[in-house]
Amino acid sequence: MLLFKFSLAWINLVHNKQRFITALGAVVFAVLLMFIQLGFRNAMLQSSVEFINRLDADLILTSRHRYVSFYDYTFKKNRLYQVQGFDGVQAVSPLYLAMGIWKNQGGVRQRPIRIFGYNLKSQTFLIPDIPNYINALQFPDTVIADKKSRQDFGEITPGVEVELLDRKVKIIGNFQLGTDFVADGNLITSDQNFLRIFNGHPYGDFGNIRTSLDDVDFGLIKIKSHHFNVKTLVEILNKSLPPDVVVMTKKEFMEQDIKYFDKSTPIGFMFGLGTVIGFFVGIIVVYNIIYTDINNNLPQYGTLRAIGYSNSYLVAIIVLQSAILAIIGFFPGLFASILIYQVMAKSTGLLVEMSLGVASLVAILTIFMCIFAGLIGAKKIQGLDPAEVYEQKR
């Protein structure tokens, strides 16, 4: 019986090749639209925390007022020394972060760029290329540049000299991190060079001026591998340290940033709305195609009804037809989306990646979209009277 349903649904779907291709194209378009919207949303959110993800730390210490990573609230370095004394803490290291003004050779282009400063003796980043440049970064006015920075920065290869806050610096190498919602490019340098660049210059939203390395942006905490409970250590640190700082796991810190960008900026709403629009566009188009197909095959449905098949049986055929259309249309949309993701990642520097979660969500939405459209279209055959069908045909 199921095989007969499937055969009938398949024949109804493909007997008119032009209509089948049109229906398939509509589903592929809806799938593409949903993938692109979700892809951009996830790329913006994941890219915004990628630099946190690439920090070699188990816990992160920040100012209590820094409820999102790019807010330039700092804390005093002695807080790190206090953390170092707790049982379970293996090592601590400071990380400095600020936005500076980049001016390329000739001074034609001026753009804000994110600059990280760190102690070269510390294992701060989980980025493979960085250890190769530790010795070279000990020299004054040297930086390494993110190869994934936007092309607007011009040439960022080793040997190029640029200006940062009116100070000439030399690029001595490259690494790969990527752009995000806050920064179109990244530089990494030593803490001493970081101070040389920003010393006496106002920076950030509040116009702060750095005069020493005593003002720290992030404290990176490594815990001993045998420590019994990370959560317990975080609770102890937060209870024991002064109230001007807070300790979180790296995962919690990333989730805090993602929540901020998703809920407090237009990103979540904008791309969520785009996904909903793609979903409803698919429903409307598939409904029209299914409705037209039912209307054209009404005599056949009338015949099945006349020989004893129930309305629910006919509806099941239409639902199965819709599900087949969803499955066939999903995979071309998936493969096309993977190619588009690759182009988007290369052109924007964002982390546009196809994940199992996104693919599964779009697959479920596609099947639901087509089945829902099929159920709406199937209302035409509910209560179908074969005699009326043949009377209309005559």
Secondary structure, DSSP 8 states (H G I E B T S, - for coil): -HHHHHHHHHHHHHSSHHHHHHHHHHHHHHHHHHHHHHHHHHHHHHHHTHHHHTB--SEEEEETT--STTS---EETHHHHHHHTSTTEEEEEEEEEEEEEEE-GGG--EEEEEEEEE-TTS--B--TTGGGGTTGGGSTTEEEEETTS-GGG---STT-EEEETTEEEEEEEEE-----SS-S-EEEEEHHHHHHHHBT-EETTTTEEB-STTEESEEEEEE-TT-S-HHHHHHHHHHHS-TTEEEEEHHHHHHHHHHHHHHSSHHHHHHHHHHHHHHHHHHHHHHHHHHHHHHHTHHHHHHHHHTT--HHHHHHHHHHHHHHHHHHHHHHHHHHHHHHHHHHHHHH-S-----HHHHHHHHHHHHHHHHHHHHHHGGGGTT--HHHHHHHH-
